[in-house]
Amino acid sequence: MIEVKMNDNLLQQAASEGMDAFVHAFVEAIRQSIGHELTTDTMSQLNADQITLLAWAILHEEVMDGGFVQLIHNGYGPFIFKNPFAKAVKLWGMRDLSKLIYDAHTLYLKHHEAIEKDCTEDEFMALFEQFPEFDDLDDTFVENEESWTEQIAEYIDQHIEKFAHIEK
């Protein structure tokens, strides 16, 4: 296992900037500890909570930028939907996010082959029109993102030792 380290001053600064910065500080500390390379080898060196936090960061970045269609097209579908991410966030007390991931998983299984194909920019943009059933899921994510980020920040704060070793 890799020991993820975080400087206490950096942590205090991030906490003073708000929940987004607090969560981001842990995500970046984990990414740094694995050399910014999320592979099977590096994942095996992290614990389940650290992997779940990285999955949240990827989900957040992709869905806020281009929705579930973008997440799937960019190749993150297997990481989010074929790993126990939905179960993990449910164990973190986030039942609504877990349900959303299970709903998106159903659509992923139905459409992932078409969405994952290499395509031009115009063809990619057309995917959003071809798969409108993702729109409601995207909207639900955006509407709840702030609350979910807050819940994740609270979970991290209550279980800091699962995410990083804080150095003075």
N, C-alpha and C positions, 0 to 999 in steps of 0.2 A: 504494500500500500504506500502511496505517495502521501507525505505529510504536507498538507496545504497550510501555508503560513500567511498570516496577515499582521501587519503592523497595527498596534493599538491606536496610534495617532491617526492613521489612515481610516481605521474603522470609526473612530470618534468623529472625524471630519465628514465621512460619508453619512453617518447617522444624523448629523446636524443639518445635512442638505436634504433629508427626507427619505422616504421609503424606497423610491426608485434608485437613488444613489446607494443606499444601504444594500439593497439586493444586488445591484450591479457590482459593488465592491467584492462581494463574495463570488459572483460569477467570474469576474476577472482574476481573482486569486486562484480559483480552480483552473481556469484556462491557462494561466501562467504556469501552474504546477505541472501541466501536461504538455507544455510547449505549444499551446494553441492548436494541438493536433488531437482531434477526437477520433480515435481508432479503437478497434477491438482491444489492442494492447493497453492503450491508455485508460480505456474504460475499466479494464480489469484491475487497475491500480487505484480506482476511486470507490467510495462506498455508495450505497444505494441513494442516500440523500443528496450527495454531490452530483450524481448522474441525473437525478430527478431535477435538480436545480438547473443543470445545463440544458436539459430537455425543455424546461420552462423558458429559459432564455432564447432558445432556438424557436420554439413555438411563438413566443411573444414577438420576436423580431420579424419573423416571416408573416404571421397573421396580421400584425399591425401594418406591415408594409404592403402586402398583396393578398392576404387571406389564405384560406386553406388550399386553394388551387395553387398558389405560389409555393407554399410549403411543400406540397406533394411534387410539383414540377421540379423544384430545386433539389429533390432527392431525399428529403427529410421524413417522408412518409413512414418508411420502415422503422426509423429510430423512434418516432412518436407512437406509431400504432402497433408495431410488432414487439415492443418492449412493454413492461408493466407500468408505463407512465400513468395511465388513467387510474390504476389501482393505487399507485404510490401517492398521487395527490389526494385521493379519497382518504387514505390513511393519514394524510396531513390535515384532514378535516374539510377538504374542499370538494364536497359532493357535487356542486353545480358544475365546476370545471371538469370533474371526472365524467359526469353525464355528457357534457359537450364533446369530450374526447371520444367517448363511446359512440355518440351519434356521428361524429366525423369519421370514425373508423368504419362504420357501416358504409358510408359513401366512398371512402377510400377503397374498400374492397371492391366496390362496384365499378369505380371509374379510374383507378390508379394507372392502369396500363395506357389508356389514352392520354392522361394528363402528363405522364412521365416521358412521353416520346420527345425526342429532339425536335425542335421547331424554330421557325423564324420568330422575330419579335411580334409581327402581325398575327401569326398563328397562335402565339402565346396569349396575346390579348383576346383573341377569339375564344380561348378556353373559358373565360369568365362568362361569356354568353352561352357557351355550350353546356355549362354545368351550373345553372343558377341555383340548384338545390343547396349549394354551399353558402349562398348569400345570407340566409338567416343565421347560420352558424357563425359566419364572419361578424355579423351585426351583434350577436349575443356576446362574442368575445370582446369586441370593442366596448360594448356597453358595460361589461363587468371587469374589464382589465384593471381599473384602478382598485377596485375592491379585492380582486385576486392578488394583485401585487402587494397590497397591504397585508393580506392573510399570509402570504409567503414571507414577507418581512417579519411578521410576528412569529411564524414558525421558526425561522432562522434564529431570531433573537432568543427564543426559548430553548433552542437546541444548538447553540453556536458550536459546541464541541464536535458536532457531527459534520460541520462544514469546514472549519479551519482551526488551526492552533493560533491563538492570539499572542503575539510577542510584544512585550513592553519596550 
